[in-house]
């Protein structure tokens, strides 16, 4: 028990120290060059490295079995989750603002579109689960969902600009939701099929942790692209730079300019310029999903031994 507590403490502290800078670096005095930001990343990474060493050579009962790190299905599923989360967070964080400013939607209407995933996944996964049950396989779904997701993200690069119908945005969101929802169930199912029942909780926790690291990295990339492109684009397109700071920082100020005016059109162009680069970054990362798909074994679920009786 004592060794388990030590392992949990090392891992938790290391993960928090490593991830926190991704969220607070933009507010630090010197950004990523701030001394405590660098120190937190170094110390956090070192603690995670020490956690792996501790679990491998010191702990009598490892919290995380070393075999997980050499199981290609577990590693592939975790990397696929991290890649998906990173890619998604590269652009999704500013999507609602884009819909309001560029497509002139209300916040409620923008919310309907950004929540497409919840609606699509809630319906689709019933059929996906039925298909997996009938075939006993799950990997074939990745051969559909990965190309579909990448295709949809590529389409968004074209349609995520001023002058495009909101219907195309909805279409892309539906494709993205189909691919993304299949990712989630296949990742979890592959983990469950690859480990024994005793280690299911630990394996799923590992999947969640790696995915969390991915979304933190994606959010950091998104903020970096926004900070380095949006304001610059505003200086190119705005006919009057008097209110540049307020337009850059405040959504309400952006929406205060009526659609069709020069100021609103300039803001829309700046959004389009920035969103294309966010989506391009996400698309470039998502191509790695093909490699992670190959890593995952095509396990026959009908041959996986079931645990019977009362299990705690």
C-alpha positions in Angstrom: 0.0 0.0 0.0 2.8 2.4 0.9 4.6 1.8 -2.4 1.4 2.4 -4.2 0.8 5.8 -2.5 4.3 6.8 -3.4 3.8 5.8 -7.0 0.5 7.7 -7.3 2.1 10.8 -5.7 5.1 10.8 -8.1 2.9 10.3 -11.1 0.3 12.9 -10.1 2.8 15.6 -9.2 4.8 15.0 -12.3 1.7 15.1 -14.6 0.4 18.3 -13.0 3.8 20.0 -13.2 4.3 18.9 -16.8 0.8 19.9 -18.0 0.2 23.1 -16.1 2.6 25.2 -18.1 0.6 24.5 -21.3 -2.3 26.3 -19.6 -0.5 29.2 -18.0 2.4 30.0 -20.3 0.4 32.6 -22.2 -0.1 34.5 -18.9 3.5 34.3 -17.7 5.6 37.4 -17.9 7.9 36.1 -20.6 5.7 33.4 -22.0 7.6 30.1 -22.6 10.9 31.8 -21.7 9.7 32.5 -18.1 11.9 30.7 -15.6 9.2 28.9 -13.6 7.5 27.7 -16.8 10.8 26.0 -17.9 11.4 24.7 -14.4 7.9 23.1 -14.1 8.3 21.3 -17.5 11.7 20.0 -16.6 10.8 18.9 -13.1 7.5 17.4 -14.3 9.1 15.4 -17.1 11.8 14.2 -14.7 9.2 13.0 -12.2 7.3 11.1 -14.9 10.6 9.5 -16.0 11.4 8.6 -12.4 7.9 7.2 -12.0 8.6 4.8 -14.9 11.9 3.8 -13.3 10.3 3.4 -9.8 7.5 1.2 -11.2 9.9 -0.9 -13.2 12.7 -1.5 -10.7 11.5 -0.5 -7.1 7.8 -1.0 -6.6 7.0 -4.6 -5.5 3.6 -4.3 -7.1 3.7 -1.9 -10.1 0.8 0.5 -10.4 1.3 0.4 -14.2 2.6 -2.9 -15.5 5.7 -2.4 -17.7 4.1 -4.8 -20.3 1.6 -2.1 -21.2 4.4 0.0 -22.7 5.5 -2.9 -24.9 2.0 -3.9 -26.0 1.6 -2.5 -29.5 -2.3 -2.4 -29.2 -2.2 -0.4 -25.9 0.5 2.0 -27.2 -1.3 2.4 -30.6 -4.6 3.2 -28.9 -3.0 5.7 -26.6 -1.1 7.4 -29.4 -4.3 7.5 -31.5 -6.2 9.1 -28.7 -3.4 11.7 -28.1 -3.2 12.5 -31.8 -7.0 12.9 -32.1 -7.3 15.1 -29.0 -4.3 17.2 -30.1 -5.7 17.6 -33.7 -9.1 18.5 -32.4 -8.0 21.1 -29.9 -5.8 22.8 -32.5 -8.9 24.4 -34.0 -12.0 23.7 -32.0 -11.4 26.2 -29.2 -12.2 29.2 -31.4 -14.9 27.6 -33.6 -17.9 29.1 -31.8 -16.4 32.6 -32.1 -15.8 32.0 -35.8 -19.5 31.0 -36.4 -20.7 34.1 -34.6 -18.4 36.6 -36.3 -18.0 35.1 -39.8 -21.4 33.4 -40.3 -23.4 35.9 -38.1 -25.0 33.2 -35.9 -26.3 33.7 -32.5 -24.5 32.1 -29.6 -27.3 29.5 -29.4 -27.1 28.7 -33.1 -23.3 28.4 -32.8 -23.8 26.1 -29.9 -26.1 23.8 -31.9 -23.3 23.3 -34.5 -20.4 22.9 -32.0 -22.4 20.3 -30.2 -23.0 18.2 -33.3 -20.6 15.6 -31.9 -22.9 14.9 -28.9 -25.9 14.3 -31.1 -24.2 12.2 -33.8 -22.2 10.0 -31.4 -25.3 9.4 -29.2 -27.1 7.9 -32.2 -24.2 6.4 -34.2 -22.5 4.4 -31.5 -25.5 2.2 -31.0 -25.1 1.0 -34.6 -21.3 0.8 -34.2 -21.6 -1.3 -31.1 -24.1 -3.6 -33.0 -21.7 -3.9 -35.9 -18.7 -4.8 -33.6 -20.9 -7.4 -31.9 -21.8 -9.0 -35.2 -18.4 -9.1 -36.7 -16.3 -9.6 -33.5 -13.8 -7.2 -34.9 -13.2 -3.4 -34.4 -10.1 -2.5 -36.3 -12.0 -2.3 -39.7 -13.8 0.7 -38.3 -10.6 2.7 -38.1 -10.0 2.1 -41.8 -13.2 4.0 -42.4 -13.1 6.6 -39.6 -9.4 7.8 -40.0 -9.7 8.7 -43.7 -13.2 10.2 -43.1 -11.9 12.4 -40.3 -8.9 13.6 -42.3 -11.0 14.2 -45.4 -13.5 16.3 -43.3 -10.7 18.3 -41.7 -9.3 19.0 -45.1 -12.7 20.2 -46.3 -12.9 22.5 -43.3 -9.7 24.2 -44.5 -11.5 25.2 -47.6 -14.9 26.1 -46.1 -13.6 27.8 -42.9 -13.4 31.2 -44.4 -15.8 34.2 -45.2 -18.4 33.8 -47.8 -19.0 30.0 -47.3 -22.4 28.6 -46.4 -22.9 27.5 -42.8 -24.4 24.3 -44.3 -20.9 23.2 -45.3 -19.7 23.8 -41.7 -22.5 21.5 -40.5 -21.6 18.9 -43.1 -18.0 18.9 -42.0 -19.0 18.7 -38.3 -21.1 15.6 -39.1 -18.2 13.9 -40.8 -15.8 14.9 -38.0 -18.3 13.6 -35.4 -18.7 10.3 -37.2 -14.9 9.7 -37.3 -14.3 11.1 -33.8 -17.0 9.0 -32.1 -15.7 5.8 -33.7 -12.1 6.7 -32.5 -13.3 6.9 -28.9 -15.1 3.5 -28.8 -12.4 1.7 -30.7 -9.6 3.1 -28.5 -11.4 1.9 -25.4 -12.4 -1.4 -26.8 -8.9 -2.2 -28.1 -7.5 -1.4 -24.6 -10.1 -3.7 -23.0 -9.3 -6.5 -25.4 -5.5 -6.2 -25.0 -5.2 -6.5 -21.2 -6.5 -8.9 -18.6 -9.4 -8.0 -16.4 -7.2 -7.2 -13.4 -5.6 -4.3 -15.2 -8.6 -2.9 -17.1 -8.9 0.2 -14.8 -5.2 1.0 -15.0 -5.1 0.6 -18.8 -8.2 2.9 -19.2 -6.6 5.4 -16.9 -3.4 5.4 -19.0 -5.5 6.0 -22.1 -7.2 9.0 -20.4 -3.9 10.5 -19.2 -2.3 10.3 -22.6 -5.4 11.8 -24.2 -5.3 14.6 -21.7 -1.7 15.4 -22.5 -2.7 15.5 -26.2 -5.6 18.0 -25.6 -3.3 20.2 -23.5 -0.7 20.2 -26.3 -3.4 20.9 -28.9 -4.8 23.8 -26.9 -1.3 25.3 -26.5 -0.7 25.0 -30.3 -4.1 26.6 -30.9 -3.3 29.6 -28.6 0.1 30.0 -30.1 -1.3 30.2 -33.7 -4.0 32.6 -32.6 -1.6 34.9 -30.8 0.8 35.0 -33.7 -1.6 35.2 -36.6 -4.9 36.8 -35.7 -3.6 40.2 -34.5 -1.2 40.3 -37.4 -4.0 39.6 -39.9 -6.1 42.3 -38.3 -3.4 44.9 -38.9 -3.4 43.8 -42.6 -7.2 44.0 -43.2 -8.6 46.6 -40.8 -9.2 50.0 -42.4 -8.9 51.7 -39.0 -6.5 50.4 -36.3 -7.8 52.7 -33.6 -9.6 49.9 -31.7 -7.2 47.1 -32.7 -6.6 46.0 -29.1 -10.3 45.8 -28.2 -11.1 44.0 -31.4 -8.3 41.5 -30.8 -9.3 40.7 -27.2 -13.1 41.1 -27.1 -15.7 39.1 -28.9 -18.5 41.6 -28.1 -16.4 44.3 -29.8 -16.0 42.2 -32.9 -19.8 41.6 -33.0 -20.6 45.2 -32.5 -19.7 46.0 -36.1 -22.6 45.3 -38.4 -22.3 42.6 -41.0 -21.5 44.0 -44.4 -19.4 46.9 -43.0 -15.7 47.2 -43.8 -14.7 46.6 -40.2 -16.7 43.4 -39.9 -15.5 42.1 -43.2 -11.9 42.8 -42.2 -12.4 40.9 -38.9 -14.0 38.0 -40.8 -11.0 37.8 -43.1 -8.6 37.7 -40.1 -10.6 34.9 -38.6 -10.5 33.0 -41.9 -6.7 33.5 -42.2 -6.2 32.2 -38.6 -8.6 29.3 -38.8 -7.0 27.9 -41.9 -3.6 27.7 -40.1 -5.1 26.1 -37.1 -6.8 23.5 -39.2 -3.7 22.9 -41.2 -1.7 22.2 -38.0 -4.4 19.8 -36.8 -4.5 18.0 -40.2 -0.8 17.6 -40.3 -0.8 15.9 -36.9 -3.8 13.8 -37.7 -1.9 12.0 -40.6 0.0 10.1 -37.8 -3.3 8.3 -37.1 -2.6 6.0 -40.0 0.6 4.7 -38.3 -1.2 4.2 -35.0 -4.0 2.3 -36.7 -1.4 -0.1 -38.1 0.0 -0.7 -34.6 -3.4 -1.8 -33.2 -3.9 -5.6 -33.5 -7.1 -6.9 -35.2 -8.2 -8.8 -32.2 -11.1 -11.3 -32.6 -13.4 -10.3 -29.7 -15.3 -13.5 -29.9 -12.2 -15.4 -28.9 -11.4 -13.2 -25.9 -12.0 -15.1 -22.7 -14.8 -13.6 -20.6 -14.6 -13.2 -16.8 -17.4 -15.0 -15.1 -18.9 -14.8 -11.7 -18.6 -11.9 -9.2 -15.7 -9.7 -9.9 -14.4 -6.9 -7.7 
